[in-house]
Amino acid sequence: MPTRTARLRDSAIAALLWPMTLSMALYAWLMSYPQQHPSAWGRGSMLQGIPEWLRNVVTRLVLMARPVRFEWSGRVPDQRERVLFVANHNVLGLDMPELWSVIYQSTGLWPRGLADTLHFAVPFNAHFLWWMGAIRGDANTYKQAMDANYPILVFPGGSYEVMKRRKDPKYHIAWRNRRGFVRYAIQHGYTIVPVALIGVQDMFPILWDIPAGWIARLFGDKRTDLSIPLVAPLGAWQFQYAVFGNPIETAHLQSAWQDEAVVGSIRDQVQQDVLRLMQQAIQTQQTDPDRFILWSAVRRLVGANTKRQPLRVRNG
């Protein structure tokens, strides 16, 4: 039984925090995206509204600064398809700009990214995500995005992969038992494309874990096991590696979208594909003689006999 002192302490903390929690909840509600009808979402993001040539320039600049070697193991989707890209997440979400850029440069699709609801409760962060065209990662908004036929990029691991701990493997997935992303994909007949991207944490290693459970509670989130990784750019400038798997068609399963056995089977297939693609990307990274960009440039400058690897490979 808690002592009277402990009860008084907890009551005092609650009295201090509830106005802040309420104000953050109201802020999150006001800033959460979208506030418009789905038909207006394209105008909600600056990057959706700018000319295609400028979008092309922006994505090329991203890939010049953060180059990615990428491979399509199967068919590349076209702009007419409704596609759900399902990927692992890297530390602090630092993989987002380059993954979006690779997808855009390969397919012409600009997917709407699903972001953890906690992000929309944090001041200024919500503005930035909304401006970039991110979607609040709850079931209702997810369904609306699919009703509007938008291509979507989802990271089922969410905050547990973004805010990983130093002791965690550099590249892993933490999907837990999440399967809603598959259920709605089947319901709407979306094509699921598994994706793996690695390389960020080799450039930005985690130095320290900052406990963040109290921050989550401050913004109304009940998760207590979160931490913020403190990273530093201590790794050499190097390529990242992305592998896109075979598309998984779901249109023929639409009538079974509520069948947990079907949903679970597709979910397990996607998870296994992402894990396999991660291992494939790691193997490519470890055998790439040009992995370290500056060192590779020096070797070519002095005339070392190295064969430059292509940035893009298609096997399908």
C-alpha positions as CSV (number, residue, x, y, z in Angstrom):
1,M,0.0,0.0,0.0
2,P,1.4,3.4,-0.9
3,T,2.1,5.7,2.0
4,R,0.2,8.9,2.6
5,T,3.3,10.8,1.6
6,A,3.5,8.9,-1.7
7,R,-0.2,9.6,-2.4
8,L,0.3,13.3,-1.7
9,R,3.3,13.4,-3.9
10,D,1.5,11.6,-6.8
11,S,-1.5,13.9,-6.4
12,A,0.8,17.0,-6.5
13,I,2.5,15.7,-9.7
14,A,-0.9,15.0,-11.3
15,A,-2.2,18.5,-10.4
16,L,0.9,20.0,-12.0
17,L,0.9,17.9,-15.1
18,W,-2.8,17.7,-16.1
19,P,-3.1,21.3,-17.4
20,M,0.1,20.7,-19.5
21,T,-1.2,17.4,-20.7
22,L,-4.6,18.9,-21.6
23,S,-3.0,21.8,-23.4
24,M,-0.8,19.4,-25.4
25,A,-3.7,17.2,-26.2
26,L,-5.6,20.2,-27.5
27,Y,-2.6,21.3,-29.5
28,A,-2.2,17.8,-31.0
29,W,-5.9,17.8,-32.0
30,L,-5.6,21.2,-33.6
31,M,-2.3,20.4,-35.4
32,S,-3.0,16.8,-36.3
33,Y,-3.2,16.1,-40.0
34,P,-5.5,16.1,-41.9
35,Q,-7.9,18.8,-41.0
36,Q,-9.2,19.0,-44.6
37,H,-11.2,16.5,-46.6
38,P,-8.9,13.9,-48.2
39,S,-9.6,15.4,-51.6
40,A,-7.5,18.5,-50.4
41,W,-4.6,16.5,-48.9
42,G,-2.5,17.1,-52.0
43,R,-2.6,20.8,-51.3
44,G,-1.8,20.2,-47.7
45,S,1.8,19.4,-48.3
46,M,4.2,21.9,-49.9
47,L,6.1,19.1,-51.6
48,Q,2.8,17.8,-53.2
49,G,2.0,21.2,-54.6
50,I,5.3,22.3,-56.1
51,P,6.1,21.5,-59.8
52,E,7.4,18.1,-60.7
53,W,10.7,19.4,-62.0
54,L,11.4,21.0,-58.6
55,R,10.4,17.8,-56.7
56,N,12.8,16.0,-59.0
57,V,15.6,18.5,-58.2
58,V,15.0,18.2,-54.4
59,T,15.1,14.4,-54.4
60,R,18.2,14.3,-56.5
61,L,19.9,16.7,-54.2
62,V,19.0,14.5,-51.2
63,L,20.5,11.5,-52.9
64,M,23.6,13.4,-53.7
65,A,24.1,14.3,-50.1
66,R,23.0,10.9,-48.7
67,P,23.6,8.5,-51.6
68,V,21.8,5.2,-51.7
69,R,22.5,2.0,-53.7
70,F,19.1,0.5,-54.3
71,E,17.8,-2.7,-55.9
72,W,14.3,-3.8,-57.0
73,S,14.1,-7.6,-56.6
74,G,10.7,-7.7,-58.4
75,R,8.4,-5.6,-60.5
76,V,8.6,-1.8,-60.0
77,P,5.0,-0.4,-59.4
78,D,3.8,2.4,-61.7
79,Q,2.0,5.6,-60.9
80,R,-1.5,4.1,-61.5
81,E,-1.2,1.6,-58.7
82,R,-2.3,1.9,-55.1
83,V,0.8,0.9,-53.2
84,L,1.7,0.4,-49.6
85,F,5.5,0.4,-48.9
86,V,6.3,-1.3,-45.7
87,A,9.8,-0.8,-44.3
88,N,12.1,-1.0,-41.3
89,H,12.9,2.3,-39.6
90,N,16.4,3.6,-38.8
91,V,17.4,5.5,-35.7
92,L,15.6,8.8,-35.2
93,G,14.0,8.4,-38.6
94,L,17.1,9.8,-40.3
95,D,16.3,7.4,-43.3
96,M,13.1,9.2,-44.3
97,P,14.4,11.8,-46.9
98,E,16.5,9.3,-48.9
99,L,13.9,6.5,-48.8
100,W,11.2,8.9,-50.1
101,S,13.6,10.2,-52.7
102,V,14.5,6.7,-53.9
103,I,10.8,5.8,-54.2
104,Y,10.0,9.0,-56.1
105,Q,13.0,8.7,-58.5
106,S,12.1,5.0,-59.2
107,T,8.4,5.2,-59.5
108,G,7.2,8.8,-59.7
109,L,5.1,8.1,-56.6
110,W,5.2,10.4,-53.6
111,P,3.9,8.3,-50.7
112,R,2.3,9.8,-47.6
113,G,4.2,8.7,-44.6
114,L,2.4,7.4,-41.5
115,A,3.9,9.0,-38.3
116,D,3.5,7.9,-34.7
117,T,0.7,9.8,-33.0
118,L,3.2,11.0,-30.4
119,H,5.0,13.1,-33.0
120,F,1.9,15.2,-33.5
121,A,1.7,16.1,-29.8
122,V,5.2,17.7,-29.8
123,P,5.3,21.4,-30.5
124,F,6.8,22.4,-33.9
125,N,7.4,18.8,-34.8
126,A,3.7,18.5,-35.7
127,H,4.1,21.6,-38.0
128,F,7.1,20.0,-39.7
129,L,5.4,16.7,-40.3
130,W,2.3,18.3,-41.6
131,W,4.3,20.4,-44.0
132,M,6.1,17.4,-45.3
133,G,2.8,15.6,-45.9
134,A,2.9,13.1,-43.1
135,I,-0.3,11.4,-41.9
136,R,-1.2,10.9,-38.3
137,G,-0.7,7.2,-37.7
138,D,-4.2,6.2,-36.4
139,A,-6.7,3.8,-37.9
140,N,-9.2,6.5,-39.0
141,T,-6.6,8.6,-40.9
142,Y,-5.0,5.5,-42.4
143,K,-8.3,4.4,-43.8
144,Q,-9.1,7.9,-45.1
145,A,-5.7,7.9,-46.9
146,M,-6.5,4.6,-48.6
147,D,-10.0,5.8,-49.5
148,A,-8.3,8.7,-51.3
149,N,-6.0,6.2,-53.2
150,Y,-2.8,7.7,-51.9
151,P,0.5,5.7,-52.0
152,I,1.5,5.2,-48.4
153,L,4.8,4.5,-46.6
154,V,4.5,2.8,-43.2
155,F,7.0,1.7,-40.6
156,P,5.2,-0.8,-38.4
157,G,8.0,-0.6,-35.8
158,G,7.2,3.1,-35.3
159,S,8.8,4.8,-32.2
160,Y,10.3,1.5,-31.0
161,E,12.6,1.5,-34.0
162,V,13.1,5.3,-34.2
163,M,14.0,5.5,-30.5
164,K,16.0,2.4,-30.3
165,R,18.5,1.8,-27.5
166,R,22.2,1.5,-27.7
167,K,22.1,-2.2,-26.8
168,D,19.7,-3.0,-29.6
169,P,21.0,-4.4,-32.9
170,K,21.9,-1.7,-35.4
171,Y,19.3,-2.9,-37.8
172,H,16.3,-4.8,-36.6
173,I,12.5,-4.6,-36.5
174,A,10.2,-4.2,-33.5
175,W,6.7,-4.7,-35.0
176,R,5.3,-6.5,-32.0
177,N,1.9,-7.7,-33.0
178,R,0.9,-4.8,-35.2
179,R,-1.2,-6.0,-38.2
180,G,-3.7,-3.2,-38.9
181,F,-1.5,-1.9,-41.8
182,V,-2.1,-5.2,-43.5
183,R,-5.8,-5.4,-42.7
184,Y,-6.5,-2.1,-44.3
185,A,-4.3,-2.8,-47.3
186,I,-6.3,-6.0,-48.0
187,Q,-9.6,-4.2,-47.5
188,H,-8.6,-1.5,-50.1
189,G,-6.8,-3.9,-52.4
190,Y,-3.4,-2.2,-52.1
191,T,-0.3,-3.8,-53.4
192,I,2.2,-4.2,-50.6
193,V,5.9,-3.7,-51.3
194,P,8.4,-4.8,-48.6
195,V,11.4,-2.5,-48.3
196,A,14.7,-2.6,-46.3
197,L,17.1,0.2,-45.8
198,I,20.3,0.1,-43.8
199,G,23.4,2.3,-43.3
200,V,22.2,5.2,-41.2
201,Q,23.4,3.9,-37.9
202,D,26.9,3.2,-39.4
203,M,27.2,7.0,-39.8
204,F,25.3,8.0,-36.7
205,P,26.1,5.6,-33.9
206,I,24.2,5.8,-30.6
207,L,26.2,7.2,-27.8
208,W,23.7,7.3,-25.0
209,D,20.1,6.5,-24.1
210,I,18.0,9.3,-22.6
211,P,14.9,8.0,-20.8
212,A,11.8,9.4,-22.4
213,G,8.9,7.8,-20.7
214,W,8.2,10.9,-18.7
215,I,8.3,13.0,-21.9
216,A,5.7,10.7,-23.5
217,R,3.5,11.0,-20.4
218,L,3.9,14.8,-20.6
219,F,2.2,14.7,-24.0
220,G,-0.5,12.2,-23.0
221,D,1.2,9.0,-24.2
222,K,1.0,6.0,-21.9
223,R,4.2,4.3,-23.1
224,T,6.8,4.2,-20.4
225,D,9.6,2.2,-22.0
226,L,10.6,4.8,-24.6
227,S,14.1,6.4,-24.8
228,I,15.7,9.0,-27.0
229,P,18.9,7.9,-28.6
230,L,21.7,10.5,-28.5
231,V,23.6,10.1,-31.8
232,A,26.7,11.7,-33.3
233,P,28.0,11.8,-36.9
234,L,31.1,9.8,-35.9
235,G,30.9,7.3,-38.8
236,A,32.5,7.8,-42.2
237,W,30.4,9.2,-45.0
238,Q,29.1,6.1,-46.8
239,F,26.4,4.7,-49.0
240,Q,23.1,3.5,-47.6
241,Y,21.6,0.3,-49.1
242,A,17.9,-0.2,-50.0
243,V,16.3,-3.4,-51.3
244,F,12.7,-3.5,-52.5
245,G,11.0,-6.9,-52.5
246,N,8.5,-8.6,-54.7
247,P,5.1,-6.9,-54.6
248,I,2.4,-8.8,-52.7
249,E,-1.0,-8.4,-54.4
250,T,-4.0,-8.2,-52.1
251,A,-6.9,-7.3,-54.5
252,H,-8.0,-11.0,-54.7
253,L,-8.3,-11.1,-50.8
254,Q,-10.5,-8.1,-50.3
255,S,-13.5,-10.1,-49.1
256,A,-11.3,-11.7,-46.4
257,W,-10.0,-8.5,-44.9
258,Q,-11.6,-9.3,-41.5
259,D,-10.2,-12.9,-41.5
260,E,-7.5,-12.8,-38.9
261,A,-5.8,-16.0,-40.4
262,V,-5.5,-14.3,-43.8
263,V,-4.3,-11.0,-42.2
264,G,-1.8,-12.8,-40.0
265,S,-0.5,-14.8,-42.9
266,I,0.2,-11.8,-45.1
267,R,1.6,-9.9,-42.1
268,D,4.1,-12.7,-41.4
269,Q,5.0,-12.8,-45.1
270,V,5.8,-9.1,-45.2
271,Q,7.8,-9.3,-41.9
272,Q,9.8,-12.2,-43.2
273,D,10.4,-10.4,-46.5
274,V,11.7,-7.3,-44.8
275,L,14.0,-9.3,-42.5
276,R,15.4,-11.2,-45.6
277,L,15.8,-7.9,-47.5
278,M,17.7,-6.4,-44.5
279,Q,20.2,-9.3,-44.6
280,Q,20.5,-8.9,-48.3
281,A,21.2,-5.2,-47.9
282,I,23.8,-5.8,-45.1
283,Q,25.6,-8.4,-47.3
284,T,25.7,-5.9,-50.2
285,Q,27.1,-3.2,-47.8
286,Q,29.8,-5.5,-46.4
287,T,31.0,-6.6,-49.9
288,D,30.8,-3.2,-51.6
289,P,34.4,-1.9,-52.3
290,D,33.1,1.6,-52.8
291,R,31.0,1.7,-49.6
292,F,33.1,4.6,-48.1
293,I,32.5,7.5,-50.4
294,L,35.6,9.6,-49.8
295,W,38.0,6.6,-49.6
296,S,36.6,5.3,-52.8
297,A,37.1,8.6,-54.5
298,V,40.7,8.7,-53.3
299,R,41.3,5.2,-54.7
300,R,40.0,6.2,-58.1
301,L,42.0,9.4,-58.0
302,V,45.2,7.5,-57.5
303,G,44.3,5.0,-60.1
304,A,43.4,2.0,-58.0
305,N,41.9,-0.8,-60.1
306,T,38.3,-0.8,-58.7
307,K,35.1,-1.3,-60.5
308,R,32.5,1.3,-59.6
309,Q,29.3,-0.3,-58.5
310,P,26.0,0.9,-60.0
311,L,23.6,2.9,-57.8
312,R,20.6,1.1,-59.1
313,V,20.0,-2.6,-59.9
314,R,16.9,-4.3,-61.2
315,N,16.3,-8.0,-61.1
316,G,12.7,-8.0,-62.0
